[in-house]
C-alpha cells in the first residue's frame, strides 16, 4: 500500500510538505524503465553522454539558490552550507561529464594475436542516500554511475527527499532520457530492500549506518551483487605539543560541529598531547562558545538544528546528568530540534568517546607520545577520517601512514574533494567514491582476444 510522509522543517517543527512513498510494485516498474533507458543510454556516443551530463550540470547551476533554500527548509542546514552542497552537485557532474570519453581499455601484449579490454557498464545501479547530506551524497553516486553508462534508481532518506526529487526533475529538463535517473522516495524496508533483492539492480551504493550497511552487504551477497558502502565514523583530531595550538583550537569546533555534528567525518575525538592539554582546553572553550547556533536562514549562522526529535533524544543520551561536561555553547530555546555544542572530558571507555554520536558532542582526552596517539586513534571499529596537527613534517607523514583511516588531513579538517578518492577503512565502509577512479567501480572489465596467426 502506498503511503505518504510528512516532511518536517527541523528548525521550526512545521510541516513543509507531504511526499508520496513508493511501493514495491512501483519500485519494480521503475527498475524496468531503468533497464530500458540504460540500453539506449549505453548506445549513445560517449561524447553525447558527456554533453548531456554537462547540460545537467548547467541546469543544477541555474537552480543552486532554489536547491539551497529547499535544503534549508527540509534539512535545517545553514544557508551557507546548503549553497555549497548544491554547488558540489554541479561540480561533481561537471567532473564526471569528462569521463565517458575517457573510459579507456588496454591493449595487452600476448602471443599470437591482439588482446584488448573494454570497460562495460553494469546496467542499473541503486543508490540509497542518507539524510545528513542529501544533495552531495546523491551526486557522488549517480554522477559516476551515469558517466559509466548506467541507469540509476535513487532512494532518498524519508526525512529529506525534497532536493533529490528536484534534482531528478532537473535531469529531465536537461534532456537526460526518461527513466535514466529516477528518484524513488520510500521506506528503506520497501524501496531500499528491493534494490538489494531485485536481480536487475546490478550494484547498490549505500551511505548510512554500519549496522544497516552490514545487512545490505549480506543481502547483496546472495546475488554476488556489487556494493559500495560509506558507513560510520569516529574520527580522531590529533593535536601534538608542537602544533599551532591557537589555530588547532580555533578550528576544532568546525571539524566536529559542522552540520550539527551529523557528519560521518566529524572529528568527534580530540586527542591532545598531555603537556599542552590544559592550554589547549583554555583555547578551545572560547572557540566552542563562539559557534553561532541558530536560524539556518540567517547568513551568520554556523550551526543549525538536529534533523528530528528522535535524533535529538539519541544525542542527548550521550550527555546524561552527571556527564563530564567541560563546557557547552549556546542553542536556541523553543521550537526546533536544537542541541548545544558540547565538549566532554570522558574516560576512554565512555560511550561518548567510543561510539558515533552523530551530533554536536566532542570528547577530549590526553595522550603521552606519538605511539600513544596512534594507539588511541586506532582503537575503534571505524576508520573514515581524521586530522593531525603538528609542525613536524616527518611526524605528519609517519602518523598519516600509521592511522587506520581513509581520509586524513594535516593541520586542517578537509575530508572530501570531488576530484580525490573518499572512503573508509574497517567498518567505515567498502570501496571508494569520487576521484578519477570512481567510474571504474561502475563498470565491468571485458577482455577480448583477436588471433592474428593460424597457430593462436
N, C-alpha and C positions, 0 to 999 in steps of 0.2 A: 504494500500500500504506500502510495506517495504521500509524504508529509511535508511540512514547511518548518523553517527555523527562523525565529526572530533574531535579527542582528542587533546587538546592544552596543551603544557608544560607551566605552568603559570609563570615560571622563565624566559623563553625566548620568549614566544608567538609564538613558532614554532609548526607546526602540528607534532604530534608524530605518529599517525596512524588514520585510519578511521574504525569505528566499526559499523557493521550492526545492526539495531534495529529490534526487533521482532514485528510482527503484532499481532492482536487479535487472528487470526486463529492459528498462531504458538504458541501463549501462551496457547490456548486451547489444542493443540496437546501435548505440554509439560506437562500440568497438567494431561492429560490422561496417559502419560507414567509414571508420578509420582505415580498415583493411582496404576498401575500395579507393579511398583518397590516397593512401600510401603508394599504391601501384601507379597511379597517374603522376604523383609527385616524383617518384623514383625515375620515371621515364623522361622527365624534363631534363634538358641540358643543364649541366652544373651551373653555368653562368646565369641561366634563367632562375634557378633556385636561389642563387645568391642575390640576384636583382630583387626578387620578391621579399627576401629577408631584409634587404636594405629598405624597401618600401615599408615593411612592418616596423622597422626601427624608426623611420621618419614619422610614422603615424603615432608611435609612442611618444616621440619627442614633442610633437604638437600637442599632446594630451598630458604632459608632465604635471602641469598645475592642477588639472582636474583629478588626475590619479592621486596626487599627493593629498588633496583635501578629502578625497574619498577614503584614503587610508587613515587620515586623522580621525574621521568620524567612526570608522569601523574598528581600528586597532588601538587608538589612543596614542599613536606615535606623534612625536613633536613634528610640527610642520617642516622644520629644517631637515630632520631625518627623513621624513616622507618624500620630500623633493629629491633627496639624494638616492633614495631607494628606487623611485620611478626612473631617475636618470640612469641608474645601474641597469635596469631592464633594457633601455635603449642602447647602452654601451655594450652589453653582452650580445645583443642581437647584431649590432654593427661588427663586433669582433668575429662572431661565427658566420656572418654573411660571406666572409672571405674563404670559409672552409670548403664549400663544395668544389671549387676549382683546385683545391689542394689536397684532395683525398688520394694521395699518391700511393700506388702499389710499388712493387720492386721487381727488378729483373735479377734473378739469382743464377749465377753460372752453374750449369750442370752438364754432364756428358751427354752427347747425342741429341741435343735439342735446346730449346729455349724454355725457361721457366719464369712465369710471371705471376704476380699476386694482385688481387683486387680487394678493395675494402667495400663490402656489400652492406647495405642497411639491414637492420634486424627485422623491421616490419612495423609493428605497433608497440609503442612504449607507454607504460602507465607511470605517471608522475604523481606522487602524494606529497602535498605541501603542508607545512605546519602553520600555526597561527602567529608565530613571533616575527617572521619577516616574510609576509605573504608574496610581495612582488618580486624581490630579487631571487629568492629561492625557487620560485616558479620558473623564472627565466634561466637559471642555472641548469635546470632540467630540460626545458623544452627547446631552448635555442640550439645547443649542440646536437640534440636528437633530430631536430628538423634539418639542420645543416648536413647531417649524415644521410639524409634521405628517408627518415622515418616519419610516421604519423604519431601524434601524441594525444592521449586522453589524460586529462589532468583533474585531480580531485583536490580542491582547496579545503582547508580546515573549515569545519562547520561554523566556528566563531568568526572567521574572517574571509568570506568568499567574494566580497564586492569588487576588489581590484582585479582579481583573476577573471571574473565574469566580464569586466570591461576590457581587459586585455584580449580576451577571446573575440570580442566584438571588433576590436581594432585590427586583429589579424584578418578578419573577413573584409573589413573596409579597405585594407591594404592590398587585397587581391589574392590572399592565400586561398587555395581550393577549399571548398566547403567540406567539412569532415576531417581536415588535416590536423587542426588543433581544436579540440573540443574541451570545454570546461564543464565538469560534472559535479556540481555541489551535491554532497551526500554524506551519509554516515560512514565512518571507517569500516564498520562491520558489514556494510552493504556494498558501497562502491569500491572502497579500497580492497576489501576481501575479494571482490570479483576480479580486480586487476590481477590478484595473486593466482586465482584459480582458473581464469579464462585462458584456454590454450593459444588464442590468437594474440594475447599480450605477451610479447617475447622478452620483455625486461620490465622490472619495477624499480623506480627511483624513489626512495623514501627518505625524508628528513623528519626526525622526531625523536621520541624516547628510545633508549636502548632496549627496554622491555618489549615495546611493540616491534622494533627492528628485528629482534630475535624471532618473533612469531612470523614476520613476513619472510625472513630468510628461510625458516623451516618450511613454510608453505610453498615457497618457490622451489625448494629443493626437490619436491615430488615430481616436478616437470623439468628439472635441471634448467630452471629459468634464471637468467642473469639478474643480479641486483646491484645497485649502488646504494649504500646506506651511510647517511650522515646523522650521527646519533648524539649522545650526551657528552658533556664535558665537565671537568672540574679543574680548570687550568690554573697554573701557578704563575705568579708575578714575583720573580726572584730579585731581591734588591741586595747587592753586595755593599760592603762598607765603603768601597772606593767609588761608588756611583755618585752622580749628581743628585744628592738627596732631595734638594728643593724641587727639581724637575720631576723626579720619580714620585714624590708625594703629591705634587700638584696634578699630575696626570693619572695617578692610580684610580681616583673615583670614576674617571671616564673609561677606564679599562674594564670596569665591572658594572657601573650603574647605567651605562648607555642602554636605551630601550628598557629601562627599569630593571636591568639585570636579566631580562628574558632573552638570553643570548647564549648559545652553546659554547661560544668562545670567551665568555666572561672570565676575567682573571679574578675568580672568587676566592682564591687562596693567595694571600700576600705573605711571602717568606722573606724575612728581614734578618740580616746578619746581626747577631746579638749585641755586638759592641756599638751599633748605631740604632738599635731598636727604639730606645726611648726618644732619641732625637727625631727619628722618622715619624713616630706617633705624634709628637708635638707638631710636626709639619702637616701631617695627614688630617688632623682634626679641622683646621680652618678650611682645607680644601673640600672636605666632605660637607661641612656646614654651608659651604658656598654653592653647592649644586642647586640650581634653580629648579624646583619641582612645582608643577602647576599646570595650568590650562595649556594643552598641547597646541591650541591655535595661536598662542602668543609667540611671537618670533623670538623672545628672550628665554623661553622655557627650554631647559636642558633635559628634563626627565618627566615623563608623563605617568599615567596610572598603570597598574597591572591589568591584565586582559579581562578578568572576571572575578566575581565574588568568591567562587570556589578556589581559584588560584591564589587569591589574596589569603584565604584561610590556610592554604597549604604553606605558603611562605611564612605566615605568622607562626606556624607550628615550629619553625626552626628558631624562633626567638621567644620562648616561653617566659613567664615570670621567673626571675632569678637568673636569666641568661647572662653570660659575661659580656654585657654591652659596654664597650669603651666610650662610644658617643654615637649620636644619630643626627641626621639632618632634619629638615622640616618637610612636612607634606600637608596638603590642604585637608581641612575637615569637611564634612558634609558629603554630598553625592559624589560618586566616583570610587573606583577601586584603588585607593591610594595606600602607599606604604613608604615610610621614610627611608632614605639611605641609612644603612645600619652597619656599624663596624663592631665585630666581636673579637674577643681575645680568648678563644676556647682552648681546651685540651685537644690535641690531635685526634683523639678518639671520639670527639663530639660529632654528632651527625651533621651539624652545620659546617664542619671542616671536611668531612668525608663524603657527603652526598651532594648531588646537584640541587641547589635550592631553586634556581631559575627565578631569582628575584633580587632586589637591591640589598643583598646581605653579603658582606665580605668578612672573612676570618683572617686575622693576622697572627702569625706565630714566628718565633725566632729560630735561627739556625746557627750552627757553630762555624762551619767552614764549607768549602766548596763541595766536598763529598757528602756532607750532611744535607746541604741544599738539594743536591741531585737525588739523594735517597728520599727525602720528603716529597719532592716534586713527583717522583715516580711511584710513590706509594698510593696508587689509585688504580681503579679498573679502567679509567679513561685516559685518553691521550690525544686531545684535539689541538690545543693551542697553548700559548704561554709567552711570557716576556722575561728578558734577562737584562738587568741594569748593572752596568759596570763600565769603567773607563779602560779596562784591560782587554784589548782585542783578542789576545790569545785565550784568556779565560772565557770570553764571549763565545769563541769558536768551540772550546772544549765542552762547555756546558750545553751549547746548542746540539752538539753531537750526542751528549750523554742523556739529555732529557728525552723521554719517550713521548713525543708529540709530533703531530703532522705539520703544525704551523707555528713557528716561533719568530719573535721579533726582538731585536736588540735595541735597548734604550727607546722603546716605542711600544705601542699596543696594536700594531697593524696585524690583521689576520687574513683578510680576504681581498684579493685583487682579481679582476676578471681574467687577466692575462697570465696568471700563475696558478699552479695546482692547489686545490683545497681538499682536505680530508683528514681523517684521524687514524691514530694507532689504537691497538687493543679494542676495547668495547666502545670506542668513539666512532667506529664505522668501518666501512669496507669500500675500497675504490677511491677514485679522485674525481672531483668536479672542477670545472673551469680550466683555464690554461690551454696550451697548444695541443695537449694530448687527449682532452676530454671527448672529442669527436670519435676517437678510436674506440672508446667504451660503448659506442652505439653502433658499432659495425662488427661484421664477421670477416675474417681473412679467408679469401678463397684462393687456392693455389691451382694454377693451370700449367701443364706441361705440353709443349708442342714439339714433336720429334722433327729433326732435320736430317736424319740419316736412316737408312733402312734397318740398321742394327739397333736402333734405340728401343 
